[in-house]
Amino acid sequence: MSAAQQTLLRGLIEKRGAYRQLEGEITACVASRDSSRFAFTTGEGDVVIAHRHDLSTPDAWAICAVHDGPVLALSPDTLADSFLTGGDDGRLCRLDPAGEIEELAKTRRWVEHITTFVSDKSTLIAAASGKNVELRDATGRTIIRTFEHPTTVGGIAFDPKGKRLAASHYNGVSLWFTQSKDGSARLLEWKGSHLGIAMHPNGDAVVTAMQENDLHGWRLADGHNIRMSGYPTKVRSMSFSSNGKWLATSGADVVVMWPFFGGGPMGKPPAELPGAGGALCTRVAFHPSQEVVAAGFANGTVVMIEPTTQRVLPVSLGQAGAVTALAYSPDGCTLGFGTEDGVIGLLDLSSAT
């Protein structure tokens, strides 16, 4: 990192966190299921693992060469302290705390999306490659079922109980029952290319980001369509509040918040939270338990905002490239971010939230 970047990366990151410069764009970041570790993936195929004990010493963050080419997908594993990754080398891999890499699958297509579900009753892994989504058991080594779609899958998400898996694709979303050994999907139709996907925390609705500058959703009780439009650019990031009241999104020079209460968002305008000097919002992430949203912008700014008061806490301000990855740990005590210039940062919130 240049001296200029070091002096410009200011904000809460200076006092309560640390950051590090890597080679290549940061493609994703997530925390492990037990919140003990954070993982960052790069366009060079590396995975960087930071243990919470080493949060303030970035030189101790481990770099693991996992994929040959960009890492396209990252998810917390079904195991509490491990991660799952997918790459354009067609491999689905598990990375354990010791840095050991286990190849769970090798396909001819890119592994573009991974999501997991863990409860007392069920533990599942879903991985999308091309038109297919493989549903795997907790080990990741056994395929339970393969869900086939008419076109390439744009995103996948489990419902809150793990009973259904939603997959977005051209002309809509397919809803599959995970416990059924056969049977067809319930198709939620809307013309166009549906990319990213988000499931409402109560399982009441599913929302997709479209190829156009729009969102589209469906109320699952009756399939009613929900249209959310007016963005100046494509929405690449969505996050529901834990109580399901708000859907925060990127895609504008402010943080756009759609109300999922009081009959909304149908017929209701979105709320707008403060931006970062006119820069586009590129990533959003709601705190896992509090009504606080983190937002990253194209100028490298990362902030935390309280929607009710619109109070803004600057996390990182500086010339670090557009924010491309943003996530809280499940316990809400750590916030991680990454940028297109290869900067990764972690903020300790353990006594600040």
C-alpha positions in Angstrom: 0.0 0.0 0.0 1.3 3.4 -0.9 2.0 6.1 1.7 -0.8 8.1 0.2 -3.3 5.3 0.8 -2.1 4.8 4.3 -2.8 8.4 5.3 -6.1 8.5 3.4 -7.6 5.4 4.9 -9.0 7.1 8.0 -12.2 6.7 10.1 -13.1 4.0 12.6 -10.7 1.7 10.8 -7.8 3.7 12.3 -8.7 3.1 15.9 -10.7 -0.1 15.9 -9.5 -2.1 13.0 -6.8 -2.9 10.4 -6.4 -3.3 6.7 -4.0 -4.9 4.2 -3.2 -4.5 0.5 -3.4 -7.6 -1.8 -2.9 -8.4 -5.4 -6.1 -8.4 -7.5 -9.7 -7.3 -6.9 -11.5 -8.6 -3.8 -14.4 -10.6 -5.1 -16.2 -11.4 -1.8 -16.0 -11.5 2.0 -17.8 -13.5 4.7 -17.4 -14.5 8.3 -17.4 -18.1 9.5 -20.6 -19.4 11.0 -19.1 -19.1 14.6 -17.8 -15.6 13.8 -14.2 -16.6 14.7 -12.8 -16.0 11.3 -13.2 -13.8 8.2 -12.5 -14.8 4.7 -11.7 -12.6 1.7 -11.5 -13.9 -1.9 -9.5 -12.4 -4.8 -9.5 -12.3 -8.6 -6.1 -14.1 -8.4 -7.6 -17.2 -6.8 -6.5 -16.6 -3.3 -8.4 -16.8 0.0 -7.3 -14.6 2.9 -8.2 -15.8 6.4 -8.2 -13.5 9.3 -8.8 -14.9 12.8 -10.5 -12.6 15.3 -7.5 -12.9 17.6 -5.4 -11.4 14.9 -7.8 -8.7 13.8 -5.4 -5.9 14.6 -2.3 -7.6 13.1 -2.9 -7.9 9.3 0.5 -9.4 8.7 -0.8 -12.5 10.6 -3.7 -13.0 8.1 -3.1 -16.2 6.2 -3.2 -16.3 2.4 -4.2 -19.6 0.8 -3.9 -20.3 -2.9 -7.2 -22.2 -3.5 -8.3 -21.7 -7.2 -6.6 -21.4 -10.5 -8.2 -18.1 -11.6 -10.8 -15.9 -9.9 -12.8 -17.0 -6.9 -16.4 -16.6 -7.9 -18.3 -17.8 -4.9 -17.7 -17.7 -1.1 -19.9 -19.0 1.7 -19.6 -19.9 5.4 -19.4 -23.7 5.6 -21.8 -26.0 7.3 -18.9 -26.5 9.7 -18.7 -23.7 12.2 -15.2 -22.5 11.5 -14.6 -23.3 7.8 -15.4 -21.8 4.4 -16.7 -23.0 1.0 -15.4 -21.5 -2.3 -16.1 -21.9 -6.0 -14.0 -20.8 -8.9 -13.8 -20.4 -12.7 -11.6 -23.5 -12.6 -14.8 -25.5 -11.9 -13.9 -26.6 -8.4 -16.0 -26.5 -5.2 -13.6 -26.4 -2.3 -13.6 -26.5 1.5 -11.0 -24.5 3.4 -10.6 -25.5 7.0 -9.0 -23.6 9.9 -5.6 -25.3 9.4 -5.5 -24.0 5.8 -6.2 -27.5 4.4 -8.1 -27.5 1.0 -10.5 -30.2 0.2 -11.9 -30.5 -3.3 -15.6 -31.4 -3.0 -16.4 -31.3 -6.7 -14.9 -30.6 -10.1 -17.1 -29.6 -13.0 -16.6 -28.3 -16.5 -18.5 -25.1 -15.7 -17.7 -22.3 -13.4 -18.9 -22.6 -9.8 -20.6 -19.2 -9.5 -22.8 -19.4 -6.4 -22.7 -21.2 -3.1 -25.1 -21.0 -0.1 -25.5 -23.1 3.0 -28.2 -23.8 5.6 -27.7 -25.1 9.1 -30.4 -25.9 11.7 -31.1 -28.7 14.3 -33.2 -30.5 11.7 -31.3 -29.9 8.4 -27.9 -29.1 7.1 -27.5 -28.4 3.3 -25.1 -27.0 0.8 -26.2 -25.6 -2.6 -23.8 -24.8 -5.4 -24.7 -23.4 -8.8 -22.8 -24.1 -12.0 -24.3 -23.1 -15.3 -28.0 -24.1 -15.5 -27.7 -26.6 -12.6 -27.8 -26.3 -8.8 -26.5 -29.2 -6.9 -28.0 -29.8 -3.4 -25.5 -31.5 -1.2 -25.4 -32.9 2.3 -23.6 -31.4 5.3 -20.3 -33.0 4.2 -20.5 -31.5 0.7 -19.4 -34.9 -0.7 -22.8 -36.3 -1.4 -25.2 -34.9 -4.0 -28.8 -35.2 -2.7 -30.4 -33.8 -5.9 -29.6 -31.7 -8.9 -32.0 -28.9 -9.8 -32.0 -28.1 -13.6 -33.1 -24.6 -14.9 -33.8 -23.3 -18.4 -30.9 -20.9 -18.4 -27.8 -20.0 -16.4 -28.6 -19.5 -12.7 -28.0 -15.9 -11.5 -28.3 -16.4 -7.8 -29.5 -18.9 -5.1 -31.0 -18.5 -1.6 -32.6 -20.8 1.0 -35.8 -19.8 2.8 -35.4 -19.2 6.6 -36.3 -22.9 7.4 -34.3 -24.5 4.6 -37.4 -26.1 3.2 -37.2 -24.3 -0.1 -34.3 -23.1 -2.4 -34.9 -20.2 -4.7 -32.8 -19.9 -7.9 -33.0 -16.8 -10.2 -32.6 -17.2 -14.0 -33.9 -15.7 -17.2 -37.6 -15.0 -17.0 -38.0 -15.5 -13.3 -37.3 -17.6 -10.2 -37.6 -21.3 -9.5 -38.6 -22.4 -6.0 -37.7 -26.0 -5.1 -38.6 -28.1 -2.1 -35.3 -29.3 -0.6 -36.7 -32.4 1.1 -38.4 -33.7 -2.0 -36.5 -36.4 -4.0 -38.3 -35.4 -7.2 -41.0 -33.0 -8.3 -40.9 -29.8 -10.3 -40.2 -26.2 -9.2 -42.8 -23.5 -8.6 -42.0 -20.9 -11.2 -42.3 -17.3 -10.4 -42.4 -15.6 -13.8 -41.3 -12.1 -15.0 -39.7 -11.4 -18.3 -36.0 -10.5 -18.3 -32.7 -11.6 -16.8 -32.8 -12.1 -13.0 -29.4 -12.0 -11.4 -28.8 -11.5 -7.6 -31.5 -12.9 -5.2 -32.5 -12.2 -1.6 -35.0 -14.1 0.5 -37.1 -12.2 3.1 -36.1 -13.2 6.7 -39.7 -14.4 7.3 -39.9 -16.2 4.0 -42.7 -13.9 2.9 -41.1 -12.7 -0.3 -38.2 -13.2 -2.7 -36.5 -10.3 -4.6 -34.2 -10.3 -7.6 -31.9 -7.7 -9.1 -32.4 -7.6 -12.8 -30.1 -7.0 -15.8 -32.0 -3.7 -16.2 -31.8 -1.1 -13.5 -34.7 -2.6 -11.5 -35.6 -5.0 -8.8 -38.5 -7.4 -9.0 -40.1 -9.4 -6.2 -42.9 -11.8 -5.5 -45.1 -12.2 -2.5 -44.8 -15.9 -1.9 -48.3 -16.3 -0.3 -50.0 -15.6 -3.6 -47.3 -14.9 -6.2 -48.2 -11.2 -6.4 -45.6 -9.2 -8.3 -43.6 -6.5 -6.6 -41.9 -3.9 -8.8 -39.1 -1.6 -7.5 -37.6 0.7 -10.0 -36.0 4.1 -10.5 -32.3 3.2 -10.2 -29.6 5.0 -12.3 -27.5 1.8 -12.5 -27.7 -1.9 -12.0 -28.3 -3.2 -8.4 -25.5 -5.5 -7.4 -26.1 -5.7 -3.7 -29.2 -6.3 -1.5 -29.6 -6.9 2.2 -32.7 -7.4 4.4 -32.8 -6.1 7.9 -33.0 -8.9 10.5 -36.6 -8.0 11.4 -37.6 -8.0 7.7 -38.8 -4.3 7.7 -36.3 -3.0 5.2 -34.5 -4.1 2.1 -31.3 -2.0 1.6 -29.8 -1.9 -1.9 -26.9 -0.4 -3.9 -27.4 1.1 -7.3 -27.7 4.8 -6.6 -25.7 7.6 -5.0 -27.6 7.1 -1.8 -28.5 3.9 0.1 -32.0 2.9 -1.1 -34.3 1.3 1.5 -37.5 -0.3 0.5 -40.2 -0.7 3.2 -41.5 -4.3 3.7 -44.1 -3.3 6.3 -47.5 -1.5 6.3 -48.4 -3.0 2.9 -45.1 -2.0 1.3 -43.1 -1.9 -0.8 -46.0 -1.9 -3.3 -47.1 1.7 -3.9 -44.6 3.1 -1.4 -41.5 5.2 -2.2 -38.2 4.0 -0.8 -36.4 5.8 2.0 -33.0 7.2 1.1 -30.0 7.2 3.5 -27.0 9.5 3.1 -24.5 8.8 0.5 -20.8 9.6 0.1 -20.3 12.8 -1.9 -22.1 11.6 -5.0 -20.3 8.3 -5.4 -22.4 5.3 -6.3 -23.3 2.9 -3.5 -21.8 -0.5 -4.5 -22.4 -2.8 -1.5 -24.8 -2.9 1.5 -25.0 -5.2 4.5 -27.5 -5.0 7.4 -26.3 -5.8 10.9 -27.5 -9.3 11.9 -29.5 -8.1 14.9 -29.6 -4.3 15.0 -31.2 -1.8 12.6 -27.9 -0.5 11.4 -26.8 -0.8 7.7 -23.2 -0.8 6.4 -22.7 0.7 3.0 -19.7 0.8 0.6 -19.3 3.2 -2.3 -17.4 3.6 -5.6 -14.9 6.0 -4.1 -13.8 3.5 -1.4 -15.9 5.0 1.4 -17.4 2.6 3.9 -19.9 3.8 6.5 -22.4 2.5 9.0 -25.8 4.2 9.2 -28.7 4.1 11.6 -31.8 4.4 9.4 -34.0 5.9 12.2 -31.7 8.8 13.1 -29.6 8.8 9.8 -26.5 9.0 12.0 -23.5 8.1 9.9 -20.3 6.5 11.3 -17.4 6.7 8.9 -15.6 3.3 8.8 -13.1 3.9 6.1 -12.5 7.0 4.0 -9.8 6.8 1.3 -8.6 6.1 -2.2 -8.8 2.3 -2.0 -11.0 1.7 -5.1 -14.7 0.9 -5.3 -16.0 -1.3 -2.5 -16.7 -4.8 -3.9 -17.3 -6.8 -0.7 -19.0 -6.1 2.6 -20.2 -8.3 5.4 -20.9 -8.5 9.1 -20.0 -11.5 11.3 -23.1 -13.4 12.5 -22.6 -12.1 16.0 -22.3 -8.5 14.7 -19.0 -7.9 16.3 -16.9 -7.6 13.2 -17.4 -5.8 9.9 -15.2 -6.7 6.9 -14.8 -5.1 3.5 -12.8 -5.4 0.3 -12.2 -3.1 -2.7 -11.4 -3.5 -6.4 -7.9 -2.2 -5.8 -7.2 -5.2 -3.4 -7.6 -3.5 -0.1 -9.2 -5.6 2.7 -10.2 -4.2 6.1 -11.7 -5.5 9.3 -13.4 -3.4 12.0 -13.8 -4.5 15.6 -17.3 -3.6 16.9 -17.3 -5.8 19.9 -17.7 -2.9 22.4 -19.0 -0.3 20.0 -22.4 -1.9 19.2 
